[in-house]
Amino acid sequence: MSDKVRIAVVGANGAFGMKHLDGLKNIEDAEVTVVSATSQEKADAVAAQYGVPNAVVGLDAVLERDDVDAVILATPTGLHAAQTQAVLAAGKHVQVEIPLADSLADAEATLAVAEASDRVAMVGHTRRFNPSHQLVHDRISAGEFAVQQMDVQTYFFRRTNTNAKGEARSWTDHLLWHHAAHTVDLFAYQAGRIVQANAIQGPIHPELGIAMDMSIQLKSETGAICTLSLSFNNDGPFGTFFRYIGDTATYVARYDDLYDGRDEQIDVSHVAVSMNGIELQDREFVAAIREGREPNSSLRQVIDCYRVLGALEEQLA
């Protein structure tokens, strides 16, 4: 490996591909050597925008290169498991965007490949890295705060098949396997292993084939509970909002910002070297590669999240 970790971003022209490129340009130990998109025209445009020397189409064109140590997959959900396995089989480190898979069987199969490899394998569970949630986690670790209840709202207005940039896409997003994954993993990360989970969902969209509204209840081994409400029908405000109700305080997290129970903002600028959760996630990926260690949000660490999602899917079926 060269002095820097040489990274390829696959799906670079999408909303999250560009978020990773924005973060990687701030990481000294990282060098983006190639970007990949679904067409040469799109790949060339992203390469020009970010000053990346090589632009290709598809994953295979990345894996055959000798100037790539690690791959970040910002591709459609349905491709995540197979592509993660392919990257590991090619002997390269991998970070795959959330979710790891859209079925428990695929998640378990991908974990097995990762466990048999000596490469770093990480999933983009960004909430572990947002400074707002990091501060809460630090206080939990220090014994200063214990979660009693989390109330989480994940709301979007997405009645057509569009991405975060408002562009049409060929695959369908999912409240359970994508958006609920963020909260299921975060709740376990903050409150302990999940021991009980229940879910109900609203009507199935006639064209998208997915539930547009969902409610999930969770309980952890510590006795803490979580209520998660998700909707693609909500006409603003958009995003995910977390309320931590604890034994010593109440915190409200809105992406990278944190507030107390009186809605007074808490300074989290000192928590990490950046306020950008995606950048911090990528910094962990690069550091784990350079240090030869397991990263936070490794496949092993997040697999329980997908086991819970698998159980919830069975309930909903």
Residue frames as qw, qx, qy, qz and C-alpha x, y, z in Angstrom:
[[0.000, 0.888, 0.460, 0.000, 0.00, 0.00, 0.00],
 [0.364, 0.570, -0.037, 0.736, 1.20, 3.51, -0.79],
 [0.158, 0.042, -0.472, 0.866, 1.60, 6.26, 1.82],
 [0.468, 0.049, 0.168, -0.867, -2.08, 7.03, 1.35],
 [0.468, 0.246, 0.837, -0.138, -5.05, 4.69, 1.23],
 [0.130, 0.135, -0.549, -0.815, -6.07, 4.67, -2.43],
 [0.378, 0.347, 0.712, -0.479, -9.85, 4.68, -2.62],
 [0.082, -0.190, -0.681, -0.702, -12.41, 4.11, -5.36],
 [0.377, 0.260, 0.475, -0.751, -15.91, 5.52, -4.94],
 [0.001, 0.194, 0.876, 0.442, -18.52, 3.46, -6.78],
 [0.085, -0.766, -0.634, -0.063, -21.84, 5.16, -7.40],
 [0.395, -0.213, -0.126, 0.885, -19.94, 8.43, -7.29],
 [0.054, -0.273, -0.338, -0.899, -22.56, 10.43, -9.17],
 [0.431, -0.609, -0.642, -0.177, -25.30, 9.73, -6.62],
 [0.316, -0.862, -0.005, -0.396, -26.20, 11.87, -3.63],
 [0.754, -0.626, 0.195, 0.047, -24.15, 9.83, -1.15],
 [0.827, 0.217, 0.092, 0.510, -21.30, 9.14, -3.52],
 [0.248, 0.722, -0.031, 0.645, -20.75, 12.88, -3.63],
 [0.553, -0.790, 0.090, -0.250, -21.10, 13.17, 0.15],
 [0.899, -0.277, 0.137, 0.311, -18.24, 10.68, 0.48],
 [0.622, 0.448, 0.080, 0.637, -16.13, 12.56, -2.05],
 [0.119, -0.860, 0.031, -0.495, -16.74, 15.79, -0.11],
 [0.730, -0.662, 0.158, -0.059, -15.56, 14.08, 3.08],
 [0.915, -0.001, 0.127, 0.383, -12.58, 12.25, 1.58],
 [0.457, 0.705, -0.033, 0.542, -11.03, 15.45, 0.22],
 [0.302, -0.834, 0.236, -0.396, -10.46, 16.52, 3.86],
 [0.899, -0.384, 0.208, 0.027, -8.66, 13.30, 4.89],
 [0.020, 0.810, -0.554, -0.192, -4.88, 13.52, 4.54],
 [0.396, -0.304, 0.863, 0.076, -4.32, 9.77, 4.54],
 [0.629, 0.430, 0.642, -0.083, -6.84, 9.16, 1.74],
 [0.052, 0.403, -0.487, -0.773, -6.49, 9.55, -2.02],
 [0.725, 0.443, 0.421, -0.318, -9.39, 8.98, -4.40],
 [0.268, -0.344, 0.696, 0.570, -7.78, 7.35, -7.42],
 [0.098, -0.148, -0.788, -0.589, -10.91, 6.40, -9.35],
 [0.477, 0.202, 0.409, -0.751, -14.63, 7.11, -9.46],
 [0.040, 0.140, 0.922, 0.359, -17.22, 4.84, -11.01],
 [0.459, 0.267, 0.241, -0.813, -20.73, 5.61, -12.24],
 [0.684, 0.325, 0.635, -0.152, -23.42, 4.03, -14.39],
 [0.657, 0.710, 0.185, 0.171, -22.19, 5.78, -17.55],
 [0.661, 0.061, 0.008, 0.748, -18.87, 7.16, -18.75],
 [0.052, 0.668, 0.173, 0.722, -20.40, 10.60, -19.13],
 [0.574, -0.771, -0.121, -0.247, -21.51, 10.68, -15.50],
 [0.845, -0.333, -0.040, 0.416, -18.21, 9.27, -14.26],
 [0.519, 0.334, 0.079, 0.782, -16.23, 11.83, -16.26],
 [0.159, -0.777, -0.150, -0.590, -18.32, 14.68, -14.88],
 [0.714, -0.697, -0.057, -0.017, -17.74, 13.64, -11.25],
 [0.812, -0.089, 0.030, 0.576, -14.03, 13.04, -11.86],
 [0.316, 0.537, 0.098, 0.776, -13.70, 16.54, -13.32],
 [0.383, -0.806, -0.143, -0.427, -15.63, 18.10, -10.45],
 [0.744, -0.659, 0.111, 0.009, -13.48, 16.46, -7.76],
 [0.149, 0.808, -0.569, -0.040, -10.14, 16.28, -9.58],
 [0.806, -0.199, 0.556, -0.035, -10.03, 12.47, -9.64],
 [0.015, -0.535, 0.660, 0.527, -7.62, 11.11, -12.28],
 [0.072, 0.015, -0.940, -0.332, -9.61, 8.06, -13.40],
 [0.594, 0.152, 0.253, -0.748, -13.28, 7.55, -14.28],
 [0.088, 0.066, -0.957, -0.269, -14.81, 4.17, -15.13],
 [0.678, -0.142, -0.189, -0.696, -18.17, 2.44, -15.45],
 [0.902, -0.183, -0.330, -0.208, -19.26, -0.30, -13.03],
 [0.663, -0.661, 0.344, -0.072, -17.60, -2.21, -10.21],
 [0.942, 0.092, 0.191, 0.260, -15.67, -4.75, -12.29],
 [0.511, 0.717, -0.073, 0.468, -13.64, -1.96, -13.89],
 [0.299, -0.829, 0.326, -0.343, -12.63, -0.86, -10.37],
 [0.862, -0.395, 0.311, -0.056, -11.71, -4.28, -9.01],
 [0.896, 0.298, 0.086, 0.318, -9.28, -5.06, -11.82],
 [0.228, 0.878, -0.208, 0.366, -7.18, -1.97, -11.05],
 [0.768, -0.116, -0.396, 0.490, -3.93, -2.07, -9.08],
 [0.164, 0.305, -0.215, 0.913, -4.21, 1.53, -7.87],
 [0.585, -0.485, -0.127, -0.637, -7.14, 0.81, -5.54],
 [0.146, 0.185, -0.859, 0.454, -6.69, -0.39, -1.95],
 [0.134, 0.345, 0.759, -0.536, -10.25, 0.20, -0.78],
 [0.098, -0.353, -0.628, -0.686, -13.71, 0.69, -2.22],
 [0.242, 0.246, 0.504, -0.792, -16.63, 2.76, -0.97],
 [0.017, 0.337, 0.852, 0.401, -19.94, 1.46, -2.32],
 [0.247, 0.345, 0.311, -0.850, -22.63, 4.13, -2.67],
 [0.208, 0.001, -0.783, -0.587, -24.76, 2.01, -4.98],
 [0.654, -0.270, -0.240, -0.665, -28.41, 0.85, -4.95],
 [0.599, -0.407, 0.541, -0.429, -29.42, -1.17, -1.89],
 [0.960, 0.133, 0.124, -0.212, -30.12, -4.35, -3.84],
 [0.718, 0.557, -0.359, 0.214, -26.49, -4.49, -4.98],
 [0.259, -0.806, 0.435, -0.306, -24.85, -3.97, -1.59],
 [0.831, -0.344, 0.431, -0.072, -24.41, -7.55, -0.41],
 [0.897, 0.325, 0.196, 0.229, -23.11, -9.01, -3.68],
 [0.399, 0.819, -0.182, 0.370, -20.84, -6.04, -4.35],
 [0.425, -0.761, 0.436, -0.223, -19.40, -6.11, -0.83],
 [0.901, -0.147, 0.401, 0.068, -18.59, -9.79, -1.27],
 [0.761, 0.575, 0.081, 0.290, -17.00, -9.09, -4.66],
 [0.079, 0.895, -0.314, 0.306, -14.77, -6.34, -3.27],
 [0.625, -0.582, 0.504, -0.129, -13.56, -8.60, -0.45],
 [0.928, 0.145, 0.320, 0.124, -12.97, -11.45, -2.89],
 [0.581, 0.737, -0.065, 0.339, -10.77, -9.09, -4.91],
 [0.711, -0.149, -0.299, 0.619, -8.64, -8.51, -1.80],
 [0.108, 0.442, -0.021, 0.890, -9.69, -4.91, -1.22],
 [0.029, -0.272, -0.641, 0.717, -11.06, -3.17, 1.86],
 [0.115, -0.480, -0.637, -0.592, -14.70, -2.15, 1.66],
 [0.136, 0.274, 0.507, -0.806, -17.13, 0.33, 3.15],
 [0.040, -0.411, -0.771, -0.485, -20.69, -0.16, 1.96],
 [0.276, -0.252, 0.069, -0.925, -23.41, 2.41, 2.45],
 [0.320, 0.145, 0.783, -0.514, -26.29, 1.51, 4.74],
 [0.827, -0.369, 0.348, -0.243, -27.98, -0.95, 4.53],
 [0.296, -0.422, 0.831, 0.208, -25.60, -3.89, 4.27],
 [0.021, -0.121, -0.921, -0.371, -28.36, -5.88, 2.59],
 [0.519, -0.100, -0.033, -0.848, -32.11, -5.96, 2.11],
 [0.889, -0.197, -0.320, -0.263, -32.52, -9.47, 3.50],
 [0.622, -0.650, 0.423, -0.107, -31.13, -11.26, 6.53],
 [0.941, 0.088, 0.261, 0.195, -29.84, -14.14, 4.42],
 [0.581, 0.690, -0.048, 0.428, -27.76, -11.78, 2.29],
 [0.214, -0.865, 0.315, -0.328, -26.48, -9.93, 5.37],
 [0.816, -0.424, 0.392, -0.019, -25.38, -13.19, 7.03],
 [0.882, 0.324, 0.173, 0.295, -23.72, -14.42, 3.82],
 [0.337, 0.826, -0.156, 0.424, -21.80, -11.17, 3.50],
 [0.491, -0.756, 0.374, -0.216, -20.67, -11.34, 7.13],
 [0.938, -0.128, 0.295, 0.128, -19.34, -14.85, 6.49],
 [0.700, 0.572, 0.021, 0.428, -17.24, -13.56, 3.59],
 [0.020, -0.877, 0.243, -0.414, -15.96, -10.68, 5.71],
 [0.721, -0.589, 0.341, -0.128, -15.06, -12.96, 8.62],
 [0.926, 0.069, 0.254, 0.270, -13.05, -15.18, 6.27],
 [0.512, 0.723, -0.009, 0.463, -11.15, -12.16, 4.92],
 [0.580, -0.355, -0.233, 0.695, -8.30, -10.15, 6.40],
 [0.156, 0.401, 0.234, 0.872, -9.66, -6.94, 4.89],
 [0.111, 0.223, 0.447, -0.859, -11.47, -4.11, 6.68],
 [0.136, -0.420, -0.755, -0.485, -15.24, -4.45, 6.08],
 [0.012, -0.274, -0.444, 0.853, -17.46, -1.64, 7.33],
 [0.060, 0.651, 0.700, 0.286, -21.06, -0.47, 6.90],
 [0.114, 0.332, 0.002, 0.936, -22.03, 3.20, 6.73],
 [0.382, -0.695, -0.607, 0.059, -24.07, 3.43, 9.93],
 [0.263, 0.559, -0.060, 0.784, -23.53, 7.17, 10.05],
 [0.494, -0.770, -0.127, -0.384, -25.43, 7.81, 13.27],
 [0.845, -0.366, -0.150, 0.361, -22.58, 6.20, 15.23],
 [0.594, 0.076, 0.050, 0.800, -20.34, 8.99, 13.91],
 [0.034, -0.802, -0.242, -0.545, -22.53, 12.12, 14.02],
 [0.217, 0.307, -0.505, 0.777, -21.06, 14.40, 16.73],
 [0.560, -0.377, 0.069, -0.735, -24.49, 14.74, 18.34],
 [0.942, -0.186, -0.198, -0.196, -24.81, 11.01, 18.94],
 [0.667, 0.273, -0.496, 0.485, -21.11, 10.68, 19.75],
 [0.091, -0.457, 0.412, -0.783, -21.47, 13.12, 22.66],
 [0.796, -0.300, 0.061, -0.522, -24.40, 11.12, 24.05],
 [0.932, 0.078, -0.345, 0.085, -22.41, 7.89, 23.60],
 [0.404, 0.412, -0.514, 0.635, -19.42, 9.38, 25.43],
 [0.378, -0.419, 0.355, -0.745, -21.64, 10.36, 28.37],
 [0.935, -0.143, -0.112, -0.305, -23.17, 6.88, 28.45],
 [0.806, 0.242, -0.438, 0.317, -19.68, 5.32, 28.42],
 [0.173, 0.420, -0.487, 0.746, -18.61, 7.62, 31.26],
 [0.305, -0.387, -0.822, 0.284, -21.59, 6.55, 33.39],
 [0.020, 0.162, 0.205, -0.965, -23.08, 10.06, 33.29],
 [0.570, 0.215, -0.064, -0.790, -26.23, 9.19, 31.36],
 [0.245, 0.056, 0.965, 0.068, -28.38, 6.12, 30.74],
 [0.349, -0.068, -0.484, -0.799, -31.08, 5.90, 28.09],
 [0.396, 0.178, 0.741, -0.512, -34.56, 5.19, 29.42],
 [0.573, 0.602, 0.548, -0.097, -36.41, 5.87, 26.17],
 [0.168, -0.226, 0.449, 0.848, -35.67, 6.97, 22.63],
 [0.485, 0.672, 0.479, -0.289, -38.36, 8.56, 20.49],
 [0.282, -0.281, 0.558, 0.728, -37.38, 8.77, 16.84],
 [0.563, 0.682, 0.320, -0.340, -39.16, 10.24, 13.81],
 [0.349, -0.198, 0.638, 0.658, -37.90, 9.48, 10.31],
 [0.424, 0.702, 0.465, -0.334, -39.97, 11.51, 7.87],
 [0.198, -0.182, 0.545, 0.794, -39.74, 12.13, 4.14],
 [0.597, 0.550, 0.231, -0.536, -42.10, 13.11, 1.34],
 [0.026, -0.403, 0.805, 0.434, -41.27, 10.51, -1.28],
 [0.719, 0.305, 0.479, -0.401, -44.34, 9.29, -3.15],
 [0.762, 0.617, -0.172, -0.094, -42.35, 8.82, -6.35],
 [0.927, -0.119, 0.055, 0.353, -39.13, 6.93, -6.95],
 [0.290, 0.869, -0.176, 0.360, -36.61, 9.73, -6.39],
 [0.728, -0.050, -0.408, 0.549, -33.30, 9.99, -4.57],
 [0.394, -0.663, -0.302, 0.560, -32.01, 12.52, -2.05],
 [0.200, -0.219, 0.279, 0.913, -31.10, 14.85, -4.93],
 [0.494, 0.502, 0.279, -0.653, -34.69, 14.73, -6.22],
 [0.320, 0.428, -0.664, -0.523, -33.67, 12.69, -9.26],
 [0.920, 0.052, -0.069, -0.383, -35.51, 9.64, -10.60],
 [0.151, -0.502, 0.851, -0.010, -33.88, 6.31, -9.79],
 [0.605, 0.140, -0.680, -0.390, -34.28, 2.74, -10.98],
 [0.450, -0.128, -0.846, 0.255, -34.54, 1.08, -7.54],
 [0.468, -0.696, -0.294, -0.458, -36.93, 1.48, -4.64],
 [0.026, 0.428, -0.616, 0.661, -35.90, 2.68, -1.18],
 [0.628, -0.363, -0.680, -0.104, -37.31, 0.89, 1.88],
 [0.398, -0.745, 0.150, -0.513, -38.42, 2.16, 5.27],
 [0.904, -0.416, 0.087, -0.044, -37.49, -1.07, 7.07],
 [0.909, 0.034, 0.056, 0.411, -34.21, -2.20, 5.51],
 [0.446, 0.487, -0.056, 0.749, -32.74, 1.27, 5.00],
 [0.138, -0.661, 0.094, -0.731, -34.23, 3.95, 7.21],
 [0.793, -0.561, -0.026, -0.237, -35.12, 1.81, 10.22],
 [0.874, 0.080, -0.257, 0.405, -31.62, 0.31, 10.11],
 [0.210, 0.581, -0.275, 0.737, -30.15, 3.63, 11.23],
 [0.486, -0.565, 0.216, -0.631, -32.25, 3.72, 14.41],
 [0.964, -0.210, -0.139, -0.086, -32.20, 0.00, 15.21],
 [0.762, 0.209, -0.312, 0.527, -28.41, 0.02, 15.18],
 [0.067, 0.558, -0.273, 0.780, -28.10, 3.33, 17.04],
 [0.694, -0.533, 0.030, -0.483, -30.50, 2.24, 19.78],
 [0.961, -0.154, -0.163, 0.160, -28.46, -0.91, 20.40],
 [0.562, 0.409, -0.257, 0.671, -25.23, 1.11, 20.26],
 [0.113, -0.537, 0.244, -0.800, -26.53, 3.51, 22.93],
 [0.650, -0.373, 0.232, -0.620, -28.74, 1.28, 25.08],
 [0.414, -0.275, 0.860, -0.115, -27.57, -2.32, 24.67],
 [0.013, -0.004, -0.921, -0.389, -28.57, -5.41, 22.73],
 [0.569, -0.037, -0.110, -0.814, -32.18, -5.45, 21.50],
 [0.135, -0.027, 0.969, -0.205, -34.23, -8.24, 23.11],
 [0.329, 0.557, 0.732, -0.212, -37.73, -7.38, 21.88],
 [0.023, 0.230, -0.363, -0.903, -38.99, -5.83, 18.65],
 [0.374, 0.553, 0.728, -0.154, -42.43, -5.24, 17.17],
 [0.029, -0.202, 0.363, 0.909, -43.62, -3.55, 13.98],
 [0.446, 0.617, 0.628, -0.159, -46.79, -2.56, 12.14],
 [0.207, -0.132, 0.424, 0.872, -47.09, -0.90, 8.75],
 [0.444, 0.495, 0.205, -0.718, -49.61, 1.06, 6.72],
 [0.804, 0.505, 0.255, -0.183, -50.96, 0.37, 3.22],
 [0.628, -0.112, 0.514, 0.573, -48.66, -0.81, 0.43],
 [0.204, 0.616, -0.198, -0.735, -48.10, 1.77, -2.32],
 [0.830, 0.401, 0.338, -0.191, -49.72, 0.45, -5.53],
 [0.638, 0.736, -0.215, 0.063, -46.76, 1.37, -7.74],
 [0.054, 0.722, -0.641, 0.255, -43.71, 1.31, -5.45],
 [0.824, -0.061, -0.559, -0.066, -44.78, -1.92, -3.76],
 [0.415, 0.051, -0.629, 0.655, -43.66, -0.80, -0.28],
 [0.320, -0.766, -0.528, 0.180, -45.33, 0.44, 2.88],
 [0.234, 0.675, 0.013, 0.699, -45.20, 4.23, 3.06],
 [0.378, -0.663, 0.281, -0.582, -45.75, 4.35, 6.83],
 [0.761, -0.039, -0.624, 0.173, -44.37, 2.16, 9.61],
 [0.436, -0.740, 0.277, -0.431, -44.14, 2.05, 13.40],
 [0.741, 0.150, -0.607, 0.246, -41.51, 0.05, 15.31],
 [0.570, -0.744, 0.194, -0.289, -41.10, -0.63, 19.03],
 [0.678, 0.331, -0.579, 0.309, -37.83, -1.88, 20.52],
 [0.647, -0.734, 0.134, -0.155, -36.60, -2.91, 23.98],
 [0.437, 0.604, -0.620, 0.244, -32.97, -3.38, 24.97],
 [0.716, -0.129, -0.637, 0.256, -31.35, -5.68, 27.50],
 [0.195, 0.077, -0.448, 0.869, -31.02, -2.70, 29.87],
 [0.043, 0.596, 0.723, -0.346, -34.80, -2.20, 29.87],
 [0.076, 0.435, -0.118, -0.890, -34.66, 0.94, 27.71],
 [0.527, 0.537, 0.659, -0.012, -37.36, 1.29, 25.07],
 [0.088, -0.268, 0.387, 0.878, -37.50, 2.94, 21.65],
 [0.496, 0.635, 0.547, -0.226, -40.43, 4.09, 19.56],
 [0.218, -0.250, 0.517, 0.789, -39.68, 4.70, 15.87],
 [0.514, 0.674, 0.426, -0.317, -42.14, 6.31, 13.47],
 [0.308, -0.215, 0.586, 0.717, -41.29, 6.30, 9.75],
 [0.496, 0.686, 0.462, -0.264, -43.11, 7.85, 6.80],
 [0.358, 0.057, 0.506, 0.782, -42.65, 8.61, 3.13],
 [0.023, 0.715, 0.622, 0.319, -45.96, 10.54, 3.23],
 [0.341, -0.729, -0.297, 0.514, -44.84, 13.42, 5.45],
 [0.394, 0.762, 0.205, 0.472, -44.91, 16.78, 3.68],
 [0.307, 0.529, -0.307, 0.730, -42.16, 18.37, 5.82],
 [0.040, 0.828, -0.549, -0.110, -40.14, 18.97, 7.83],
 [0.906, 0.269, -0.325, -0.030, -37.90, 16.21, 6.47],
 [0.256, 0.566, -0.695, 0.362, -35.23, 14.11, 8.12],
 [0.726, -0.296, -0.611, 0.106, -34.74, 12.07, 11.27],
 [0.196, -0.668, 0.284, -0.659, -35.11, 13.52, 14.74],
 [0.658, -0.110, -0.705, 0.240, -33.98, 11.67, 17.87],
 [0.406, -0.702, 0.193, -0.553, -35.12, 12.36, 21.43],
 [0.553, 0.061, -0.752, 0.353, -33.08, 10.67, 24.16],
 [0.556, -0.667, 0.034, -0.495, -34.92, 10.56, 27.48],
 [0.624, 0.202, -0.667, 0.354, -32.55, 9.47, 30.21],
 [0.613, -0.540, -0.511, 0.267, -31.98, 9.27, 33.93],
 [0.423, -0.486, -0.141, 0.752, -30.07, 12.55, 34.13],
 [0.060, 0.448, -0.214, -0.866, -31.01, 14.56, 31.03],
 [0.661, 0.574, 0.478, -0.080, -32.97, 14.81, 27.81],
 [0.207, -0.426, 0.492, 0.730, -31.22, 15.29, 24.47],
 [0.669, 0.633, 0.320, -0.220, -32.64, 16.01, 21.03],
 [0.415, -0.332, 0.582, 0.616, -30.39, 15.19, 18.08],
 [0.606, 0.735, 0.188, -0.240, -31.02, 16.62, 14.63],
 [0.764, 0.566, -0.171, 0.256, -28.34, 15.21, 12.36],
 [0.631, 0.212, -0.379, 0.643, -25.04, 16.75, 13.54],
 [0.143, -0.507, 0.208, -0.824, -26.69, 19.18, 15.99],
 [0.457, -0.312, -0.794, 0.250, -27.69, 18.48, 19.59],
 [0.278, -0.548, 0.017, -0.789, -30.13, 20.24, 21.91],
 [0.001, 0.003, 0.844, -0.537, -31.20, 19.76, 25.51],
 [0.000, -0.509, -0.860, 0.031, -34.77, 19.22, 26.66],
 [0.040, 0.766, 0.298, -0.568, -35.39, 22.98, 26.72],
 [0.640, 0.679, 0.277, 0.230, -34.33, 23.20, 23.05],
 [0.119, -0.926, 0.311, 0.180, -31.10, 24.99, 23.94],
 [0.807, 0.502, -0.302, 0.072, -28.29, 24.00, 21.58],
 [0.762, -0.544, 0.281, 0.213, -25.32, 22.07, 22.98],
 [0.252, 0.806, -0.494, -0.208, -21.91, 22.76, 21.48],
 [0.945, -0.052, 0.316, 0.071, -20.62, 19.56, 19.88],
 [0.511, 0.818, -0.262, 0.034, -17.84, 21.18, 17.84],
 [0.163, -0.695, 0.684, -0.154, -15.22, 19.73, 20.22],
 [0.898, -0.091, 0.367, -0.225, -16.40, 16.13, 19.93],
 [0.832, 0.144, 0.408, 0.349, -14.46, 15.27, 16.77],
 [0.362, -0.289, 0.324, 0.825, -12.24, 16.83, 14.11],
 [0.115, -0.141, -0.532, -0.827, -15.24, 17.50, 11.88],
 [0.469, 0.167, 0.441, -0.747, -18.94, 18.22, 12.21],
 [0.651, 0.307, -0.418, -0.555, -19.65, 16.07, 9.14],
 [0.801, -0.208, 0.501, -0.252, -20.81, 12.56, 10.06],
 [0.900, 0.434, 0.019, 0.016, -19.98, 11.11, 6.64],
 [0.354, 0.752, -0.477, 0.285, -16.45, 12.51, 6.81],
 [0.424, -0.546, 0.629, -0.357, -15.99, 11.08, 10.31],
 [0.931, 0.085, 0.306, -0.178, -17.25, 7.72, 9.08],
 [0.772, 0.592, -0.170, 0.158, -14.72, 7.81, 6.23],
 [0.007, 0.757, -0.563, 0.331, -11.95, 8.84, 8.63],
 [0.723, -0.329, 0.549, -0.261, -12.68, 5.73, 10.70],
 [0.930, 0.346, 0.118, -0.023, -12.54, 3.57, 7.58],
 [0.522, 0.729, -0.350, 0.272, -9.17, 4.98, 6.52],
 [0.260, -0.674, 0.585, -0.368, -7.73, 4.83, 10.06],
 [0.874, -0.159, 0.410, -0.207, -8.81, 1.20, 10.51],
 [0.866, 0.481, -0.064, 0.120, -7.07, 0.25, 7.26],
 [0.306, 0.754, -0.444, 0.374, -3.85, 2.03, 8.19],
 [0.356, -0.549, 0.613, -0.444, -3.85, 0.65, 11.75],
 [0.425, 0.117, -0.888, -0.128, -4.89, -2.89, 10.79],
 [0.138, 0.094, 0.776, -0.609, -7.83, -2.99, 13.19],
 [0.029, 0.557, 0.818, 0.138, -11.57, -3.55, 13.24],
 [0.023, -0.281, -0.068, -0.957, -13.49, -0.32, 12.58],
 [0.311, 0.298, 0.562, -0.706, -16.44, 1.00, 14.49],
 [0.667, 0.458, 0.085, -0.581, -19.48, -0.16, 12.46],
 [0.016, 0.315, -0.903, -0.292, -17.78, -3.27, 11.14],
 [0.618, -0.085, -0.592, -0.511, -20.02, -5.96, 9.67],
 [0.467, -0.151, -0.819, 0.296, -19.56, -7.99, 12.85],
 [0.042, -0.153, -0.488, 0.858, -20.67, -5.10, 15.03],
 [0.414, 0.153, -0.024, -0.897, -23.80, -4.23, 13.02],
 [0.294, -0.043, -0.890, -0.346, -25.07, -7.71, 12.11],
 [0.005, -0.361, -0.821, 0.443, -27.48, -7.79, 15.08],
 [0.290, 0.393, 0.047, -0.871, -29.26, -4.82, 13.53],
 [0.452, 0.212, -0.617, -0.608, -30.03, -6.89, 10.43],
 [0.210, -0.148, -0.960, 0.115, -31.13, -9.84, 12.55],
 [0.163, 0.424, 0.546, -0.704, -33.68, -7.56, 14.21],
 [0.388, 0.388, -0.247, -0.799, -34.81, -6.23, 10.82],
 [0.319, 0.075, -0.889, -0.320, -35.17, -9.80, 9.57],
 [0.055, -0.311, -0.877, 0.362, -37.39, -10.67, 12.53],
 [0.256, 0.471, 0.255, -0.805, -39.48, -7.55, 11.95],
 [0.357, 0.265, -0.577, -0.685, -39.89, -8.43, 8.28],
 [0.214, -0.140, -0.965, -0.053, -41.26, -11.81, 9.30],
 [0.090, 0.440, 0.639, -0.624, -43.78, -10.09, 11.61],
 [0.300, 0.465, -0.080, -0.829, -44.90, -7.74, 8.84],
 [0.276, 0.137, -0.811, -0.498, -45.30, -10.60, 6.38]]
